[in-house]
Every structure is written in C-alpha cells, then in structure tokens.
C-alpha cells in the first residue's frame, strides 16, 4: 500500500484549487502543475495516446489485450479541489492502525477529528487513515479518484494475464466550480460509457443526482444620512432578511436528506445600498425542481409587489440535471459495477447523490457515466480524511470492471 500512499500524497501536496469567479479554462493556472505531472506519469507507466489539450483536459488509452470486440469503457476523475477551503500547503498526516479514538489534527489549535461527531470513523478501526493537519482540506476529492485510476491502469499493464478491452481515462479541471465537463470532448474520448471515481465511502454506486440551478438575488437599496432617513432610506439588508425568511425554513441542506430538495444560501454580501444573495437550488425530481425555481421567482415578485417597486432582481441559471434519465436505458453499466463490487466482497450502496459530478453533465453529452466511491469523507474542509484501504478497494473495483466487461462481451 505504500506505493498508493506515496502516489496520493504526491498529488494532494500540489495546490489545485479552482476559482468560481474566473471564466477561463482552467480557472487557475496552478491546476497545470498536477496536470503536467500526470501526463509524465501516465507515459512512464506505459499508457498510450496520452494527450493534454489547451484547457487542461487529460486523456489516455490502455489498449485492449483480447482478440474479441469489447466496448471501450472509460474512467474519469477531476484534478481540482474545492475553492471553499484552502488547499495551499497541504500537510497530510498518516495514522496507521486507527484505534477508534479522537485524532488530534492540530495540538496547537486544538483541532480534533472525533468519532463522537464523525461516526463514520468507526468503520475504519484498524486501518490506515490519511488526514489533514487541521489547517487545509486534504484533496481526496478527487485526488483519491485520480490515484485509483492511475494505480488501476498501472496494475493492468503489469498484469497482462487480466484480460480487458480498450480503456480510456480522463482527468478534468474545474469540476468543483461546475465546469469540469463543459469542454470535455466526448467524441475524442471515444468510450461507450464511463465511470467517475468521485464518490465517498466504500461501496457507493450512484446513477442519480440532483437537478441543479444557481440563483443570484440582487437587492437595490437607497442610502441617505441615517439622521434624516425617515421615509427615504431603503436598507437592502433588511429586505434581504425578509427575502430569506420568505423561503421554506426547513428546506435547507441541514434539514434534508435522501431525495429531499432544498434552497441553500451560500454567499451573502451586503450594505445599505446593495445586497447580493447567492443560492443553489436542488431537487432530484424534475417537476419539483422546476417548481422550486418558480417558487423562488414568486417570492421575488411578491416582495416587489409589497414594496411597490422592482427593488429585487433575480437571475437563475441551470447547472446540471439528474443523470438517471440517461443511465437507466443502459442500466447494465451499473449492473457491471455492482457485480464487480460483489466479486470483491464490497457491499454496493446504490443511492442518489446529494450533489453532482462530472458524470451528470457527461451523461447529457452522450457519455453515460455513473459514479463510484473514491473513499474519502468530510470533503471540502479541515476534517477531510481517507482510509488507504478504501483507495485500494476502489482501485480493485476499476480492475474488476475492466475484466468483467471483457468477459461479458466474449
């Protein structure tokens, strides 16, 4: 397992945070640092047709080693990390034979990763955990996925007795800011279907995700001297408060689960004269999703009517849709992944993603793309961790999917 640990750490110690405010591809120049390392590594392990385009999309091929025709399949992960929490100077901590007790991430700052709060930790007693030092995110989302794909390809190259068809792999930038699949060339990739390695705990297998939209609410106030403000001042922050209170109080991320949708206020910037609220709107069901957007717009209309002026403006943009519609007609690709897990004594956890992956957008671009676990937990923050054994299991699943696909088409 040391080889996998070394590979994973070599990736996560490269800062690749993406930037939601930069329209460029990639959104940050530093993503190129990992991309160029990966190109060199893929060539070194023996991958063919290794390419990187002007937008930082990497593709490579493992040729078939069987004489019969097998569908070309793909595996995809993203190289960027979340802009929500710093990924600069990641200092990973390795905890061998985890004892099920509190893990001190930072003694100086009293930052503790505790199973009292993160109960999933107890599933990994006796295993080797990689954590942060409490000051950054880890980057297992999705550098664990990158590690698994590279390691699986290396293993297949080193073990030609394992028969497989042609395999294409792809690494994308900017998934964390919703753009990872925007410029992905599905035709160039050339796979009939693919899997993103971007899930969480061992066994996750997902082919349903949220329908998603982003909404920006702009509230325009009027600033005057507060001593002479009566009947004149319009405080945009107070109107923003009323807007927030007008949405369903229980339909927020911390109050919902499973297939339940939500409105999530994630950014708020305000002063008297102008306040901007940024929301994400999510629902698995398309009809409910459309209804949520209409409900959001209705709150704006009702408040404007009450205020007697178009003080509030809203812009809603769709981001991605539920891949279920595109994957169900080819559900055998999910069945193969499920069979691979069972063959490795991994219990499949087939459930809906309360979020999205590159796979949701790629499915609508003509590349059906379910999502498989990468092994990490507590993404996008200082408490992120990943068991090394989970990375190994995901690597094994990739190898087994390749093997089963070749067998089924023999």
N, C-alpha and C positions, 0 to 999 in steps of 0.2 A: 504493500500500500504506500510505501514511501515515495515511489515514483509518482503516484497520483497526488500525494500531498505536495511534493515539490512543484509539479506542474500547476496545480491550483494556486499555490502561493505566488508563483511567478506571474500569474495573470492578475490576481487581486491587488498586488502591490503596484500595479500600473493604474494611475488615476484615469478613468474614462467617463466621468460624469457627463451626461448630455445637458443641453441648455434649452428649456422650453421657449425662450424668448428670441432664439436665433433661427431664422428660416433656412439657413444654409444646411447642406448635407455633406459631411456630418455636421451637427450643430456645435461641436467643439473639436478643435484641432488635435487635442490630446487623445482622441479615440484612434487616431492613426498609429500611435505608439504601439498599442496592443495589436492592431491590425497587421502591421508590418512584421511583428514578432510571429504572429500566427502563420502568415504566408511562408516565412522561412521554415517554421517548424513543420508545416504540412509537407513541404518539399523534402525535408530531411527524413521524415518517417516513410516516405515513398508514395504519397498521394500524387495523382496525375491531374493535368489540366488545372493547375492552381492559378486562379485569377483574382485580381482585386481591381475594382473599377474606380472611376473618379469620385464616386460618392461613398467609398469605403465599404462596399459590399464584397465579401469574400466568397468564392465558390471553389470547389474541388471535387474530384472524381476518384472513387475506388472502382476500378474496372471489375466486371463480372469474372468469376473463375469457374463458371459452369458453361456447358455447351448448349443447354436448352434456353429458350427465351423466358426471361423473368422481367416483370415490370421494374422500371427504375424507381427506386424509392429515395427519399431524402430525410435528412436530419438537420434541424436549424436551431440556432441559439443566437442571443444578442450579446454584443460586447460592451455596451454602455451600462453605466449604473445610474441609479436614481438621482435627480437633482434635489430631492427633498432633504437629503442629509449628506454631509461631506464625505467624499471618497478620497480625499487627499491624505497621503502618508498613512495608509492602512498598515497597521501593525498587528498581524494575526497572532493569536495565542493558541497553542496546541495543548489539549487536555486529554491525556491518554487514560484509558480505563476509568471513565467518568463514574464517580461514586454515587450519583443521585442527589448530591448536596448543592448548596449555593456555590456559584463560581464567581470569584472576585475578578471583575474585569479591570477595575482601577481602584487600588487601595487608597491612593491619594485623594480621589474624588468620591470615594465610597459608592462606586457603581457596581451593582451586583446583578448577575443573571441567576434568578432564583426559580426553582421548580414550584415554589409556592404561588408564583404568579404565572409562569410559563410551564404549565403542566406537561406539555409535550416532551420536555427534557427527560422525564422519567422513562420514556420509551427507549432511551438510548443509554441506559446504565450499562457500564462495561465496555462502551465503545469509545472511539477517539473523536473528540469534538474540536472543531476549529471555530474560535470566537474572535470578536474584536477586542481591542484594549479599552473599550468604553468611550472612545473619542471620535470614531468614524463608523460608517457602515462597513460591512465585510465585503460585499460584492458577489456573494454566492448567487445572487440574482443579477446576471445569469452566467457568471463565470464558472459556476459548477456545471451548468449545461455545456459550456464550451469545453471544459475539461473532459466531460463524459464523451462527447462526440470525438474529440481528438484521440482520446485513450482507446475508444472502441475501434476506430479506424486503424490505429497502430496495432492493436491486438489481432484484428483480422488479417492485416498484412503479415504479421509474424506467425500466423497460424493458417496457412493456406488449406489445411485439411477441413476447415469450416467453409462449406460451400455457400455462396451468396451470388445474387445478381449484381447489376451495377448500382452503386450507391453514390448519391450526390450529397454533399454537405454545404451548408451556407451559414455565414455569420453576418449579422446585420448591425448597423449602428442605430442609435436613436429610438429604440423600442420604448424606452421609459418616458419619452415625450410624445408617444403616439404616432411616430413617423417611420418606425422600423421597416414596415412593408411597403411604404409608399413608392419607392423606386426599385423594389425587388423585381428583377426580370424573370418572371415565371417561365417564359418560353426558353430563355437561355438556361435556366436551371434544369429543365427537361425531365423532371420527375412526374410520375403519375399521381403520387401522393407523398406526403411528408409528415414528420412529427416534430413539433417544437419540444425541446427539452427545457421546460421553463416552469414546471410545477413546483410544489413544495414537498410535503412529506412522502416517504416511501409508499408506493402503490397508487398514487394519484394518476388517474387517467381521465382526461376531460375532453369532451367534444361539444360542450355547451358553454356559452359565456354571456355576459351582459350585452344588451344593446346599449350604446353609449353616446352621449352628447355632452358638449361643453357649453356653458352659458355665461355670458358676461352681462352683468346688470350695471348700468351707469346711471347714477342719480345726481342731477344737477341742482345745487342749492343757490343761495344768494347771500353774500357776505356784506354786512354793514356793521358799523360800530355797535357793540353789544349794549352800550348805554342808550342807544336810540333805535333799538332793533324792533320795537313793538310794531307788529303789522307789516314789517318789511323783511326781516331776516327769514331765510329758508335754510334750515340746518339739514343738509343732506344726510348726515349721520343718523339723525333721529328718524328720518324717513326710511333709511336702510334698516334700522332696528325694527320698524313696523313691517317692512317687507319680509325680513327674516321670520318674524313671528307669524306671518300670514301663511307660511308653508306648514304642512303637517309636522307636528313636533316629534312624532315617533318614527317618521320615515327618513331616518338618518342612519349612517353606517353603524354606529354603536348600538342601535336599537333593532337591527335587522339581521337576517341570516338566510341561508338557503337560497330560495328563488325570490325572496322579497327584494323589491327595488328601493331606491332611496334618492333623496336630494342631498348633495354634500357641498356645503360651503367650505372651500379650502383656502381661499385668499380674500382678504378684506383690507382695502386701503381707503382712508377717508379723512376729510377735513370738512369744514362747514360748507365750502363752495362745491365740493365734488367728492362723491364716494363711489368706489367701484367694488362690486362683489363678483367673485368668480366661483361658479358652481360646476359640479359634474352631476349629470342626471343619468340614472342607471335603471334598467329593468330587463329581465330575461324574456318576458313576453312582449312581442312586438306591439300588440294592441295597447297594452298597459304603458309601454314606452312612449308611444305616440300620445296617449292620454296624459302622461306626465308632462310632456313638453307643452301641450295645450293648457294644462293646469298652471304651469309656470307663467305662461304668457297671460293667462286670465288674471293672475294675481297682479301683474303689472298693470293691466287695463283697469282693474277695479281700483287700485290705488291712484292711478292717474285721474280717473273719474272723480274720486273723492277729493283730490287736490285741485281739480278744475284746470289742470294743465298737464302737458306731456313732459313732466319733470323726469320721469323714469323711462329709459330706453333699455331694450334687451336684444342681444344677438345670441342665437342658439345655432350651433353647428354640430351636425352628426359626426361622430368619430369612428365608430365601427359597429358591426352588427353581430348577432348571435350566429356562430358558425354551424349550429345544429342543422339548419336548413340545407347546408351544402355537404355536410358529412353523412347525414342519415342515408342518402341514396347510395353511399359507398360504405356502409357500416362495417363491411368486412375488414376495413383497415383498423377499426377499433378492436374488432374481434382478434386480429392477429396480435396486437399489442397486449390484449388481455391474456391470450394464450401464452405469450412469451413470459409474462409475469408469473402465471401459474406454474409454468415449467421450471421457474427459478424459485418456487416456494414463496413468492411475494403475493400477498393478498391484494387484488385490484380494488382500488377505491374509486369507483366511477361516479363522478359528481360534476355539478356545474361549477364553472369558475366564477367567483365573485370579482370579476375584473375582466381583463382581456389579454391576449398575447398577439404576437405577430401572426400566429396561426389563424386568428379570427379574420384578419384582413386578407391574408393569403388565400383562405378558403373562398372568399368572394372574388379573388383574382383568378380562380381556376385551379388552385392547388389545395385540395382538401388536406387539412393539417390539424389533427388532434394534438393535445398537449399531454406530455408525460412528465412525471416527477423529476426534479433535479436534486431534491434532497434537503434544501435549505429551509430555515424557519426565521420568522420575525424580520422579513425583508424591509429594507429602506430605513434602517435605524441602528443605533448602537448595540441593540440586543440580538442582532442577527447572528446565527450560527449554522453550521452544517456538520453532520457526522460524516467522517471519511467513509465509513461503511456504506452510507447512502449513496455517495458518489460512485462507489464501486458497483453497487447494485444497479444503478441507472446505466452505467457502462455495460454491464452484463445484459440488461434488457435490450439495448441497441444491438448488441451482437446477436442475441437470440431472435429479434425481429428479422434481422437480415437473413439468418439461417432458415427460419420458418417460412419466410416469403419464397425463398428459392425452392424449398420442399413442396410448397403448396402449388407451385406452377410447374412442377416437373411432370 
